[in-house]
Amino acid sequence: MNASAVDKPVVAVFSSQSPTGPSGGERWPGLDSLDELAVVRHASTAEELTEALREADVLLVTDFRTPVVQQAWPHARRLKWVHATSAGVDKLLFPELIESDVPVTNARGIFDRPIAEYVLGFILVYAKDVLGTVALQREHTWQHRDTERIEGKRVLVVGAGSIGRQIGRLCGAAGMAVTALARHPRTDDPDFEKVHASEDLHQLLPEADYVVIAAPLTDETRGLFDAATLERFKPTARLINIGRGEIVQTEPLVEALNAGRLAGAALDVFEQEPLPEDHPLWTLPNVIVSPHMAGDVHGWRAALSDQFLKLLKHWKATGELTNLVNKERGYAG
């Protein structure tokens, strides 16, 4: 992989929200210095991106939930690199991009710690019955209850990538026993008691107090948590999904929660987003619904920009890319 021969490669920046920034005002935070490194072409529509890609060496995608990139792709005549400002890239990996020689990089590392904190927060909400406390407070009801400890509870992290690792470290530091599932099992992992093979999921579920989905969406994980898988949970267990909504089949999940086969579910991602206003998940008392925001802390856009600028500088200097995504598998690493 060689960087552009010109001193300033052409970088197309795609955001469907605005060509100037996420709020229609200033540019995407932290990208001001991009003009010093590259010739920048901003695009927010299919027409604008089509024009920008005709001469672009690099494509920076800040919005990958629309089909616009795929629509404009035939006009990417000299593209050498696509960077996604996200950890998951399943929405971006359309067939033409997968089959091309153009490498893809992602935002690996930016969201790891914030998402891990989010997961630990969910665990504490359940263990300390925060939902019950808030409900009783609204009713002006003074009702003493005992709560759970998290120390010694078993956490099963489905997905041992960089986000899963941070979850393992944080939960382990809180005294929880953390194991993980991955493509390749191992016993000497520094962040987990043990990493099991993916096919061991059904065997491990009955032992888990908390099951955390941190896996990417792939052909293997799509619909993985179906009715048969949810039957393997113990009734006191809670499910936390900060991975991808399509990994959990929603209808069987609602049935399991209503039947008491699962004690709770904290969900940041869903099969359909936004979650419809009349969906039963909104009103189930043991469910936490958050709008795909687990990794979005103050300053996250600027952090993504800083990461891209560092990658671009390294690429220009060496012709090498880091944070490469395996396009066939659908994730980095």
LINSUL-V493096 format. One record per helix or strand of 3 or more residues. SS is the DSSP state (helix for helix, strand for strand). FROM is the first residue (numbers start at 1). TO is the last residue. If there is no record, write none. Layout:
# LINSUL-V493096
ss=SS from=FROM to=TO
ss=SS from=FROM to=TO
This chain:
# LINSUL-V493096
ss=strand from=9 to=14
ss=helix from=34 to=37
ss=strand from=38 to=43
ss=helix from=46 to=53
ss=strand from=58 to=61
ss=helix from=68 to=75
ss=strand from=81 to=84
ss=helix from=95 to=99
ss=strand from=103 to=105
ss=helix from=112 to=127
ss=helix from=130 to=138
ss=strand from=154 to=158
ss=helix from=162 to=173
ss=strand from=177 to=182
ss=strand from=195 to=197
ss=helix from=198 to=205
ss=strand from=210 to=213
ss=helix from=227 to=230
ss=strand from=238 to=241
ss=helix from=245 to=247
ss=helix from=250 to=258
ss=strand from=264 to=267
ss=helix from=280 to=282
ss=strand from=287 to=289
ss=helix from=300 to=318
ss=strand from=324 to=326
